[in-house]
Amino acid sequence: MKILILNGPNLNLLGKREKSIYGSRSFEDYFEKDLLPAFPDLELEYFQSNVEGILIDKLQEVGYHYQGIVFNAGAYTHTSLALMDTIAAIETPVVEVHISNVYAREAARHVTYIGGRAVGSISGFGLESYRLALQYFERLKPSKVGFNYKKA
């Protein structure tokens, strides 16, 4: 089962930025040391970009072939109709994740354009939000994951 973990803007700075909110670990360290060993039966791929168009290109690239996408769109979550439209257009189910609890932060972060097109949203559990999303995909029967499963 192929799963893409896709991170948006500023998530390349994990471990360096606002440690009180995002922690002191880089995502690469977490991915290599925690996620890969914890999910040996999943074929995990990780990609990060600060550029909205590149995130759209990546969603389109995998959105008809992979069985799942775990997506932390960062601040684009609260602003990007283009990412929302892309998630609606592709067939691969998307789980929205956030490291912090976006609903306990500024009011502007309470709006999510991504969440309405995702199969679910997970926020507030630190880096473990990613593990929870992967557990969702891992527990699904392969026949349930894939094309049009996420469509409401």
C-alpha positions as CSV (number, residue, x, y, z in Angstrom):
1,M,0.0,0.0,0.0
2,K,1.6,3.3,-1.2
3,I,1.1,6.3,1.1
4,L,2.5,9.8,0.5
5,I,3.1,12.0,3.5
6,L,3.0,15.5,2.1
7,N,4.1,18.6,4.1
8,G,3.5,22.2,3.2
9,P,5.2,25.5,4.0
10,N,7.6,25.9,6.9
11,L,7.4,22.3,7.9
12,N,10.9,21.9,6.7
13,L,11.8,24.1,9.8
14,L,10.5,21.6,12.3
15,G,12.9,21.3,15.2
16,K,14.1,24.9,14.6
17,R,10.9,27.0,14.6
18,E,8.6,27.7,17.5
19,K,9.6,24.7,19.5
20,S,7.0,25.3,22.1
21,I,4.3,24.6,19.5
22,Y,6.0,22.3,17.0
23,G,8.6,20.5,19.2
24,S,12.4,20.1,18.8
25,R,12.5,17.2,16.2
26,S,12.9,17.5,12.5
27,F,10.3,15.7,10.4
28,E,13.0,13.8,8.6
29,D,14.2,12.4,11.9
30,Y,10.7,11.4,13.0
31,F,10.0,9.8,9.6
32,E,13.2,7.8,9.5
33,K,13.3,6.7,13.2
34,D,9.7,6.4,14.1
35,L,7.3,6.1,11.1
36,L,9.3,3.8,8.8
37,P,10.0,1.2,11.4
38,A,6.4,1.4,12.8
39,F,4.8,0.7,9.4
40,P,6.9,-1.9,7.6
41,D,3.9,-3.1,5.6
42,L,3.3,0.4,4.1
43,E,5.3,1.8,1.3
44,L,5.8,5.3,2.7
45,E,7.1,8.3,0.7
46,Y,7.7,11.8,2.1
47,F,7.7,15.1,0.3
48,Q,7.8,18.7,1.4
49,S,7.5,22.0,-0.4
50,N,6.9,25.6,0.6
51,V,5.4,26.3,-2.8
52,E,1.6,25.9,-3.4
53,G,1.9,24.9,-7.0
54,I,4.5,22.2,-6.3
55,L,2.1,20.7,-3.7
56,I,-0.6,20.7,-6.3
57,D,1.6,19.0,-8.8
58,K,2.5,16.3,-6.2
59,L,-1.1,15.7,-5.3
60,Q,-1.9,15.3,-9.0
61,E,1.1,13.1,-9.6
62,V,0.1,10.5,-7.0
63,G,-3.6,11.2,-6.7
64,Y,-4.7,8.4,-9.0
65,H,-2.1,5.8,-8.1
66,Y,-1.4,5.8,-4.4
67,Q,-3.8,4.3,-1.8
68,G,-3.5,7.3,0.6
69,I,-2.1,10.7,1.3
70,V,-1.4,12.2,4.7
71,F,-1.3,16.0,4.1
72,N,-0.2,18.8,6.4
73,A,-0.8,21.8,4.2
74,G,0.5,24.2,6.9
75,A,-0.9,27.7,6.5
76,Y,-2.2,26.8,3.1
77,T,-4.9,24.8,5.0
78,H,-6.6,28.1,5.9
79,T,-6.2,29.9,2.5
80,S,-5.9,27.6,-0.5
81,L,-8.9,27.0,-2.6
82,A,-6.5,25.6,-5.2
83,L,-5.4,22.8,-2.8
84,M,-9.0,22.2,-1.9
85,D,-10.0,21.8,-5.6
86,T,-7.0,19.5,-6.2
87,I,-8.0,17.2,-3.3
88,A,-11.6,17.1,-4.7
89,A,-10.3,16.3,-8.2
90,I,-8.0,13.4,-7.3
91,E,-9.2,9.9,-6.4
92,T,-6.7,9.0,-3.6
93,P,-8.1,9.6,-0.1
94,V,-6.5,12.3,1.9
95,V,-6.2,12.6,5.7
96,E,-5.5,16.2,6.9
97,V,-3.0,16.4,9.7
98,H,-1.7,19.2,11.9
99,I,0.9,19.1,14.7
100,S,-0.7,21.8,16.8
101,N,-4.4,22.0,17.8
102,V,-5.5,24.5,15.2
103,Y,-8.7,25.2,17.1
104,A,-6.8,26.3,20.2
105,R,-4.9,28.9,18.1
106,E,-5.7,32.1,16.3
107,A,-9.2,32.3,14.8
108,A,-7.8,32.4,11.3
109,R,-6.5,28.9,11.8
110,H,-10.0,27.5,12.7
111,V,-10.9,27.6,9.0
112,T,-9.8,24.6,6.9
113,Y,-10.4,24.4,3.2
114,I,-8.5,21.0,3.2
115,G,-10.7,19.3,5.8
116,G,-13.9,19.5,3.9
117,R,-12.4,17.4,1.1
118,A,-10.4,15.0,3.3
119,V,-11.7,11.7,4.7
120,G,-10.8,13.0,8.1
121,S,-8.7,15.5,10.1
122,I,-6.3,15.0,12.9
123,S,-4.7,17.8,14.9
124,G,-3.1,18.6,18.2
125,F,-1.2,15.4,18.9
126,G,2.2,16.7,17.8
127,L,4.1,14.6,15.4
128,E,2.0,11.6,16.5
129,S,-0.8,13.1,14.3
130,Y,1.0,11.5,11.4
131,R,1.1,8.1,13.1
132,L,-2.6,8.3,13.8
133,A,-3.3,9.1,10.1
134,L,-1.1,6.2,9.0
135,Q,-2.9,3.8,11.4
136,Y,-6.2,4.8,9.7
137,F,-4.8,3.7,6.3
138,E,-3.1,0.6,7.8
139,R,-6.3,-0.6,9.3
140,L,-8.4,-0.3,6.2
141,K,-8.8,-3.3,4.0
142,P,-7.0,-2.7,0.8
143,S,-10.2,-3.2,-1.1
144,K,-11.7,-0.1,0.6
145,V,-8.8,2.2,0.0
146,G,-8.5,3.9,-3.3
147,F,-10.5,5.4,-6.0
148,N,-13.6,7.3,-4.8
149,Y,-13.4,6.0,-1.3
150,K,-13.0,9.5,0.1
151,K,-15.9,11.0,-1.9
152,A,-18.7,12.1,0.3
